[in-house]
Amino acid sequence: MGVSEATTARYGSDLALPAELWNETVDVLLGHRSVRAYSNEPVPEGALEVMIAAAQSASTGSNLQSWSVIAVTDPERKARLAELGGKQGFIARAPLFLVWITDLSRVARAAEARGMPHQALDYLETFLMGSVDAAIAAQNAAVAAESLGLGIVYVGAMRNKPEEVAAELGLPPRTFAVFGMAVGYPDPERPAAVKPRLPLETVLHREQYQADQDNQISAYSATMAAFYAEQQMKVEGDWVEHSARRVAGPESLTGRHRLREALQKLGFELI
Ligand SMILES: Cc1cc2nc3c(=O)[nH]c(=O)nc-3n(C[C@H](O)[C@H](O)[C@H](O)COP(=O)(O)O)c2cc1C
């Protein structure tokens, strides 16, 4: 894809970006789409390691590297994780399912082995740091996978039943499956479309926050209503309606309204 084609697919109109600022990396990034339908082709030997080396190459808070990832290929375990993850069938159908872990247990073990204290691990800040680290690492792996022609989709539904997921994966205390990621070659018979995003200027604020975005949001909402219809997605209404429903109340959180309690059971005090 070229700059004009890629930005038109993403925003509905050409951003007229300078062609000399376009390269293969940016092309892969702007070409992202979540892939939930996979071909029968297996993930090639070594691709997992390329993804994880890319993930480990990401920046990491204080170089603590407070994340881990569990690669699941066993069909029965994938099926159980699909069941725990909102009964999303693509989890079981993907040849590879990665579960990304906020992991404060490794540094706890390392400090304990030296007889050193690690009370800062009990603070919300450190939990957030590990979760941010996991997300940054995962996105590097996602981009590496997409650059190899693989497709991915994140799975936040791993947080629906955190204790059951932890038991399934044998997680030690102070670890948490923050999200999953299904990986596989896209099924050419069921290609995913590039999903439009909010206008660039809606998210890019210059110098100070600009809250007056009603017109941009209305325009995007209409674009998305057309996209839902065109893609035959089972979404009622437009983007605003869809988004407002997702945040309407605790019942919209598919079990995650009790996340604090679950995390405390998993060994995070979140002071
Ligand atoms: C942290 C996170 C969790 C997600 N969880 C799910 C999920 O459980 N199921 C799903 O089908 N898609 C999930 N997605 C994918 C989003 O729905 C998708 O990225 C978004 O609609 C934009 O579409 P695109 O990725 O095709 O551009 C998740 C995405 C992120 C970043």
The ligand as an SDF file (V2000), in Angstrom:
LIG
                    3D

 31 33  0  0  0  0  0  0  0  0999 V2000
   -6.6490   -4.8200   24.8970 C   0  0  0  0  0  0  0  0  0  0  0  0
   -7.5960   -5.2400   23.8010 C   0  0  0  0  0  0  0  0  0  0  0  0
   -8.5360   -6.2190   24.0490 C   0  0  0  0  0  0  0  0  0  0  0  0
   -9.3810   -6.6750   23.0200 C   0  0  0  0  0  0  0  0  0  0  0  0
  -10.2460   -7.6990   23.2750 N   0  0  0  0  0  0  0  0  0  0  0  0
  -10.9780   -8.2290   22.2700 C   0  0  0  0  0  0  0  0  0  0  0  0
  -11.7910   -9.3780   22.4890 C   0  0  0  0  0  0  0  0  0  0  0  0
  -11.8890   -9.9170   23.6070 O   0  0  0  0  0  0  0  0  0  0  0  0
  -12.4740   -9.8680   21.4200 N   0  0  0  0  0  0  0  0  0  0  0  0
  -12.3870   -9.3280   20.1770 C   0  0  0  0  0  0  0  0  0  0  0  0
  -13.0310   -9.8480   19.2580 O   0  0  0  0  0  0  0  0  0  0  0  0
  -11.6000   -8.2370   19.9370 N   0  0  0  0  0  0  0  0  0  0  0  0
  -10.9050   -7.6910   20.9510 C   0  0  0  0  0  0  0  0  0  0  0  0
  -10.0750   -6.6070   20.7090 N   0  0  0  0  0  0  0  0  0  0  0  0
   -9.9450   -6.0620   19.3430 C   0  0  0  0  0  0  0  0  0  0  0  0
  -10.6600   -4.7350   19.2040 C   0  0  0  0  0  0  0  0  0  0  0  0
  -12.0410   -4.9370   19.1550 O   0  0  0  0  0  0  0  0  0  0  0  0
  -10.1590   -4.0750   17.9060 C   0  0  0  0  0  0  0  0  0  0  0  0
   -8.7840   -3.8170   18.0140 O   0  0  0  0  0  0  0  0  0  0  0  0
  -10.8980   -2.7570   17.6120 C   0  0  0  0  0  0  0  0  0  0  0  0
  -12.2500   -3.0050   17.3560 O   0  0  0  0  0  0  0  0  0  0  0  0
  -10.3070   -2.0580   16.4100 C   0  0  0  0  0  0  0  0  0  0  0  0
  -10.3380   -2.9260   15.2850 O   0  0  0  0  0  0  0  0  0  0  0  0
   -9.0010   -3.3010   14.4830 P   0  0  0  0  0  0  0  0  0  0  0  0
   -8.0380   -3.8980   15.4500 O   0  0  0  0  0  0  0  0  0  0  0  0
   -9.4440   -4.2850   13.4210 O   0  0  0  0  0  0  0  0  0  0  0  0
   -8.4870   -2.0420   13.8890 O   0  0  0  0  0  0  0  0  0  0  0  0
   -9.2790   -6.1050   21.7260 C   0  0  0  0  0  0  0  0  0  0  0  0
   -8.3430   -5.0970   21.5040 C   0  0  0  0  0  0  0  0  0  0  0  0
   -7.5050   -4.6680   22.5180 C   0  0  0  0  0  0  0  0  0  0  0  0
   -6.4720   -3.6030   22.2370 C   0  0  0  0  0  0  0  0  0  0  0  0
  1  2  1  0
  2  3  1  0
  2 30  2  0
  3  4  2  0
  4  5  1  0
  4 28  1  0
  5  6  2  0
  6  7  1  0
  6 13  1  0
  7  8  2  0
  7  9  1  0
  9 10  1  0
 10 11  2  0
 10 12  1  0
 12 13  2  0
 13 14  1  0
 14 15  1  0
 14 28  1  0
 15 16  1  0
 16 17  1  0
 16 18  1  0
 18 19  1  0
 18 20  1  0
 20 21  1  0
 20 22  1  0
 22 23  1  0
 23 24  1  0
 24 25  2  0
 24 26  1  0
 24 27  1  0
 28 29  2  0
 29 30  1  0
 30 31  1  0
M  END
$$$$
